[in-house]
Amino acid sequence: MMALADYRLCDICSRKAFYDADLEYERDDADHPAVRGEHYTLGYLGDWKVICRDCAKTHEVVIQPIK
C-alpha cells in the first residue's frame, strides 16, 4: 500500500487523484509569488489544482488573471 503522502489529492474531496512520489519537488522561498500556500516547487510550475475523475463530473478548473 502506498502512503497517502505520495499522492496528489483532489482539491475538492481530498481523495487520491494521482501518484506523485516520483515528481521532483524542490524546496522554495516561501515569499516567492508563485508559491501559494505550499513551500515547494515542481520545476517551473507556479500553481496547480487537481480534481479527481468523480469531481471532474461536476467541477472544472479555470485559469484566469489575478485581479
LUMDO-635682 format. One record per atom (N, C-alpha, C, O): residue number from 1; atom name; x negated, y, z. Coordinates in Angstrom, 2 decimals. Layout:
BEGIN
    nr   atom        px        py        pz
   NUM     CA         X         Y         Z
...
This chain:
BEGIN
    nr   atom        px        py        pz
     1      N     -0.84     -1.18      0.00
     1     CA      0.00      0.00      0.00
     1      C     -0.90      1.26      0.00
     1      O     -1.86      1.34      0.76
     2      N     -0.56      2.21     -0.86
     2     CA     -1.33      3.45     -0.96
     2      C     -0.87      4.43      0.12
     2      O      0.31      4.48      0.47
     3      N     -1.81      5.19      0.63
     3     CA     -1.47      6.20      1.64
     3      C     -0.61      7.29      1.02
     3      O     -0.82      7.67     -0.12
     4      N      0.35      7.77      1.78
     4     CA      1.23      8.83      1.30
     4      C      0.43     10.07      0.90
     4      O      0.82     10.78     -0.03
     5      N     -0.67     10.32      1.59
     5     CA     -1.50     11.50      1.29
     5      C     -2.16     11.41     -0.08
     5      O     -2.64     12.43     -0.59
     6      N     -2.18     10.24     -0.70
     6     CA     -2.78     10.07     -2.02
     6      C     -1.81     10.39     -3.15
     6      O     -2.16     10.26     -4.32
     7      N     -0.61     10.80     -2.81
     7     CA      0.41     11.11     -3.81
     7      C      0.75     12.59     -3.80
     7      O      0.71     13.23     -2.76
     8      N      1.07     13.11     -4.97
     8     CA      1.65     14.45     -5.07
     8      C      3.13     14.25     -4.86
     8      O      3.75     13.45     -5.56
     9      N      3.70     14.95     -3.89
     9     CA      5.09     14.75     -3.54
     9      C      5.99     15.72     -4.29
     9      O      5.58     16.82     -4.66
    10      N      7.22     15.31     -4.50
    10     CA      8.22     16.14     -5.15
    10      C      8.46     17.38     -4.30
    10      O      8.62     17.28     -3.08
    11      N      8.49     18.55     -4.92
    11     CA      8.71     19.80     -4.21
    11      C     10.17     19.99     -3.80
    11      O     10.48     20.91     -3.05
    12      N     11.07     19.14     -4.27
    12     CA     12.48     19.23     -3.90
    12      C     12.80     18.26     -2.75
    12      O     13.30     18.68     -1.70
    13      N     12.50     16.97     -2.94
    13     CA     12.93     15.95     -1.98
    13      C     11.78     15.32     -1.18
    13      O     12.03     14.55     -0.26
    14      N     10.55     15.64     -1.53
    14     CA      9.35     15.13     -0.84
    14      C      9.06     13.65     -1.07
    14      O      8.26     13.07     -0.35
    15      N      9.69     13.05     -2.06
    15     CA      9.34     11.66     -2.42
    15      C      8.08     11.67     -3.26
    15      O      7.69     12.70     -3.80
    16      N      7.45     10.51     -3.35
    16     CA      6.25     10.38     -4.18
    16      C      6.60     10.68     -5.64
    16      O      7.57     10.15     -6.17
    17      N      5.79     11.54     -6.27
    17     CA      6.02     11.86     -7.68
    17      C      4.96     11.21     -8.57
    17      O      5.29     10.60     -9.59
    18      N      3.69     11.32     -8.19
    18     CA      2.64     10.60     -8.91
    18      C      1.41     10.44     -8.04
    18      O      1.20     11.19     -7.09
    19      N      0.61      9.44     -8.39
    19     CA     -0.61      9.12     -7.65
    19      C     -1.70     10.10     -8.05
    19      O     -2.05     10.18     -9.23
    20      N     -2.23     10.85     -7.09
    20     CA     -3.21     11.88     -7.44
    20      C     -4.56     11.72     -6.75
    20      O     -5.37     12.65     -6.79
    21      N     -4.82     10.60     -6.14
    21     CA     -6.07     10.42     -5.39
    21      C     -7.30     10.51     -6.29
    21      O     -8.39     10.82     -5.80
    22      N     -7.15     10.25     -7.57
    22     CA     -8.30     10.29     -8.47
    22      C     -8.58     11.68     -9.04
    22      O     -9.57     11.87     -9.73
    23      N     -7.72     12.66     -8.75
    23     CA     -7.95     14.02     -9.21
    23      C     -9.04     14.65     -8.36
    23      O     -9.13     14.39     -7.16
    24      N     -9.86     15.47     -8.96
    24     CA    -11.00     16.04     -8.25
    24      C    -10.67     17.42     -7.69
    24      O    -10.92     18.44     -8.33
    25      N    -10.10     17.44     -6.49
    25     CA     -9.79     18.69     -5.81
    25      C    -11.07     19.31     -5.26
    25      O    -12.00     18.59     -4.89
    26      N    -11.13     20.61     -5.21
    26     CA    -12.27     21.32     -4.63
    26      C    -11.75     22.31     -3.61
    26      O    -10.68     22.89     -3.77
    27      N    -12.52     22.49     -2.55
    27     CA    -12.17     23.48     -1.53
    27      C    -12.27     24.86     -2.17
    27      O    -13.19     25.11     -2.95
    28      N    -11.34     25.74     -1.86
    28     CA    -11.33     27.07     -2.47
    28      C    -11.20     28.14     -1.40
    28      O    -10.87     27.86     -0.25
    29      N    -11.46     29.36     -1.80
    29     CA    -11.32     30.51     -0.92
    29      C     -9.83     30.75     -0.66
    29      O     -9.07     30.95     -1.60
    30      N     -9.43     30.73      0.59
    30     CA     -8.02     30.87      0.94
    30      C     -7.44     32.21      0.53
    30      O     -6.22     32.34      0.40
    31      N     -8.28     33.23      0.31
    31     CA     -7.79     34.54     -0.08
    31      C     -7.66     34.71     -1.59
    31      O     -7.18     35.74     -2.06
    32      N     -8.08     33.72     -2.35
    32     CA     -8.01     33.81     -3.81
    32      C     -6.55     33.88     -4.24
    32      O     -5.74     33.09     -3.74
    33      N     -6.18     34.80     -5.14
    33     CA     -4.76     34.97     -5.51
    33      C     -4.15     33.74     -6.18
    33      O     -2.93     33.61     -6.20
    34      N     -4.97     32.84     -6.72
    34     CA     -4.43     31.66     -7.39
    34      C     -4.02     30.58     -6.40
    34      O     -3.32     29.64     -6.77
    35      N     -4.42     30.70     -5.15
    35     CA     -4.11     29.68     -4.16
    35      C     -2.83     30.06     -3.44
    35      O     -2.76     31.11     -2.80
    36      N     -1.81     29.23     -3.55
    36     CA     -0.50     29.53     -2.96
    36      C     -0.20     28.56     -1.83
    36      O      0.43     27.53     -2.05
    37      N     -0.63     28.87     -0.65
    37     CA     -0.30     28.04      0.49
    37      C     -1.20     26.83      0.67
    37      O     -1.15     26.18      1.71
    38      N     -2.02     26.51     -0.31
    38     CA     -2.94     25.40     -0.19
    38      C     -4.33     25.95     -0.42
    38      O     -4.51     26.89     -1.19
    39      N     -5.30     25.37      0.22
    39     CA     -6.66     25.87      0.13
    39      C     -7.55     24.96     -0.72
    39      O     -8.74     24.80     -0.45
    40      N     -6.95     24.38     -1.73
    40     CA     -7.69     23.51     -2.64
    40      C     -7.35     23.91     -4.07
    40      O     -6.25     24.39     -4.34
    41      N     -8.29     23.70     -4.98
    41     CA     -8.02     23.93     -6.39
    41      C     -8.24     22.63     -7.15
    41      O     -8.85     21.69     -6.64
    42      N     -7.74     22.60     -8.34
    42     CA     -7.91     21.46     -9.23
    42      C     -8.36     22.03    -10.56
    42      O     -7.53     22.38    -11.41
    43      N     -9.68     22.11    -10.75
    43     CA    -10.20     22.70    -11.97
    43      C     -9.76     24.13    -12.10
    43      O     -9.95     24.93    -11.19
    44      N     -9.15     24.47    -13.24
    44     CA     -8.69     25.84    -13.48
    44      C     -7.22     26.02    -13.11
    44      O     -6.62     27.04    -13.46
    45      N     -6.64     25.06    -12.43
    45     CA     -5.24     25.14    -12.05
    45      C     -5.00     26.27    -11.06
    45      O     -5.69     26.36    -10.04
    46      N     -4.03     27.13    -11.35
    46     CA     -3.72     28.23    -10.45
    46      C     -2.61     27.89     -9.49
    46      O     -2.71     28.18     -8.30
    47      N     -1.56     27.30     -9.98
    47     CA     -0.42     26.94     -9.15
    47      C      0.31     25.82     -9.87
    47      O      0.20     25.70    -11.09
    48      N      1.05     25.01     -9.14
    48     CA      1.81     23.95     -9.79
    48      C      3.01     23.55     -8.95
    48      O      3.02     23.70     -7.72
    49      N      3.99     23.04     -9.63
    49     CA      5.18     22.49     -8.99
    49      C      5.41     21.12     -9.61
    49      O      5.15     20.89    -10.79
    50      N      5.90     20.21     -8.78
    50     CA      6.13     18.84     -9.23
    50      C      7.51     18.42     -8.78
    50      O      7.89     18.64     -7.63
    51      N      8.27     17.81     -9.68
    51     CA      9.55     17.23     -9.30
    51      C      9.58     15.79     -9.78
    51      O      9.06     15.46    -10.85
    52      N     10.21     14.93     -8.99
    52     CA     10.31     13.51     -9.34
    52      C     11.37     13.33    -10.44
    52      O     12.08     14.27    -10.79
    53      N     11.46     12.14    -10.96
    53     CA     12.44     11.86    -12.03
    53      C     13.87     12.09    -11.58
    53      O     14.69     12.62    -12.34
    54      N     14.18     11.70    -10.35
    54     CA     15.56     11.89     -9.87
    54      C     15.91     13.37     -9.77
    54      O     16.99     13.78    -10.21
    55      N     15.02     14.17     -9.20
    55     CA     15.29     15.61     -9.06
    55      C     15.26     16.33    -10.41
    55      O     15.89     17.37    -10.56
    56      N     14.53     15.78    -11.38
    56     CA     14.49     16.39    -12.72
    56      C     15.84     16.30    -13.43
    56      O     16.07     16.99    -14.42
    57      N     16.73     15.46    -12.92
    57     CA     18.08     15.36    -13.50
    57      C     18.94     16.57    -13.13
    57      O     19.90     16.89    -13.83
    58      N     18.58     17.25    -12.03
    58     CA     19.41     18.36    -11.55
    58      C     18.63     19.66    -11.35
    58      O     19.23     20.68    -11.01
    59      N     17.31     19.63    -11.54
    59     CA     16.47     20.81    -11.32
    59      C     15.50     20.97    -12.49
    59      O     15.24     20.02    -13.23
    60      N     14.96     22.17    -12.64
    60     CA     13.93     22.41    -13.65
    60      C     12.85     23.30    -13.06
    60      O     13.10     24.05    -12.11
    61      N     11.67     23.23    -13.62
    61     CA     10.57     24.09    -13.22
    61      C     10.52     25.24    -14.23
    61      O     10.49     25.00    -15.44
    62      N     10.51     26.48    -13.73
    62     CA     10.50     27.65    -14.59
    62      C      9.24     28.47    -14.29
    62      O      8.94     28.75    -13.13
    63      N      8.53     28.84    -15.34
    63     CA      7.33     29.68    -15.19
    63      C      7.71     31.09    -15.61
    63      O      8.22     31.30    -16.71
    64      N      7.45     32.04    -14.73
    64     CA      7.79     33.43    -15.03
    64      C      6.74     34.37    -14.45
    64      O      6.01     33.98    -13.53
    65      N      6.65     35.58    -14.97
    65     CA      5.68     36.54    -14.45
    65      C      5.96     36.87    -12.98
    65      O      7.11     36.85    -12.54
    66      N      4.91     37.16    -12.24
    66     CA      5.05     37.60    -10.85
    66      C      5.52     39.04    -10.86
    66      O      4.98     39.88    -11.58
    67      N      6.52     39.33    -10.06
    67     CA      7.09     40.68    -10.02
    67      C      6.50     41.47     -8.88
    67      O      6.86     42.63     -8.69
